[in-house]
Amino acid sequence: MITHIVMFKAKSTTSKEQLLEIKKELEDLPKFIKELKHMEAGLNFKPSDRALDLALISRFDTKEDLATYATHPKHLEVIELIKELCEYTRVVDYES
């Protein structure tokens, strides 16, 4: 099992509604990408200096499935929205 975790830091101009839009777009990806076995996204509710704004956990059967997801046109559309609204992201991928 491959786990893909992404954390997002929103731009100061990004609203909560826009973060919710990213969340919804991410959560819709399993409808389009069959390799995506699990998708969970959530907004941070506890502000702190260490906190980021949004987190994503997704799971795949294989590294190849993760690679398919990474280049899928629908995923690339969501990435464009993220680039527009987020300052940066951090990623961890691991195998269990």
Phi, psi and omega per residue, in radians:
M1 nan 2.333 3.096
I2 -1.858 2.238 3.073
T3 -1.945 2.312 -3.117
H4 -2.116 2.021 -3.130
I5 -2.035 2.300 3.093
V6 -2.279 2.367 3.038
M7 -2.084 2.468 -2.985
F8 -2.099 2.365 2.998
K9 -1.889 2.009 -3.115
A10 -1.276 2.657 2.982
K11 -1.177 2.713 -3.121
S12 -1.094 -0.386 -3.130
T13 -1.559 -0.071 -3.099
T14 -1.427 2.274 -3.129
S15 -1.532 2.887 3.057
K16 -1.058 -0.664 3.126
E17 -1.081 -0.673 3.114
Q18 -1.200 -0.653 3.054
L19 -1.121 -0.682 3.081
L20 -1.118 -0.585 3.073
E21 -1.121 -0.781 3.083
I22 -1.032 -0.825 -3.137
K23 -0.971 -0.838 -3.140
K24 -1.085 -0.784 3.137
E25 -1.066 -0.718 3.097
L26 -1.119 -0.790 -3.096
E27 -1.179 -0.362 3.100
D28 -1.433 -0.248 -3.051
L29 -1.018 -0.624 3.115
P30 -1.040 -0.381 3.080
K31 -1.164 -0.407 -3.030
F32 -1.937 -0.386 -3.019
I33 -2.138 1.783 -3.038
K34 -1.165 -0.422 3.137
E35 -1.230 -0.314 -3.109
L36 -1.417 1.856 -3.028
K37 -1.533 -0.461 -3.127
H38 -2.654 2.397 3.088
M39 -2.444 2.204 3.096
E40 -2.400 2.296 3.118
A41 -2.367 2.554 3.138
G42 -2.665 2.577 3.076
L43 -1.531 2.448 3.068
N44 -1.161 2.395 3.111
F45 -1.981 -0.073 -3.067
K46 -2.113 1.645 -3.118
P47 -1.128 2.418 3.011
S48 -2.811 2.943 3.132
D49 -1.094 -0.476 -3.106
R50 -1.573 -0.199 -2.997
A51 -1.350 2.540 2.933
L52 -1.842 3.088 -2.938
D53 -1.686 -0.508 -3.051
L54 -2.584 2.489 3.087
A55 -2.248 2.609 3.132
L56 -2.291 2.330 2.990
I57 -2.185 2.166 3.097
S58 -2.335 2.707 -3.085
R59 -2.328 2.563 -3.095
F60 -2.413 2.726 3.106
D61 -1.273 -0.644 -3.040
T62 -2.430 2.878 3.040
K63 -1.098 -0.598 3.118
E64 -1.137 -0.664 3.085
D65 -1.127 -0.680 3.066
L66 -1.091 -0.716 3.116
A67 -1.131 -0.671 3.086
T68 -1.091 -0.794 3.095
Y69 -1.018 -0.791 -3.065
A70 -1.041 -0.532 -3.079
T71 -1.877 0.062 -3.120
H72 -1.154 2.362 -3.103
P73 -0.959 -0.673 -3.136
K74 -1.181 -0.687 3.078
H75 -1.125 -0.704 3.138
L76 -1.117 -0.589 3.052
E77 -1.078 -0.770 3.139
V78 -1.150 -0.665 3.105
I79 -1.037 -0.680 3.109
E80 -1.085 -0.712 3.073
L81 -1.102 -0.749 3.132
I82 -1.094 -0.760 3.118
K83 -1.056 -0.617 -3.139
E84 -1.217 -0.640 -2.966
L85 -1.878 -0.193 -3.081
C86 -2.033 2.514 3.112
E87 -1.272 -0.781 3.110
Y88 -2.835 2.936 3.051
T89 -2.285 2.794 3.026
R90 -2.272 2.461 -3.015
V91 -2.270 2.510 2.953
V92 -2.353 2.277 3.040
D93 -2.145 2.298 3.093
Y94 -2.550 2.801 -3.123
E95 -1.930 2.362 3.111
S96 -2.255 nan nan
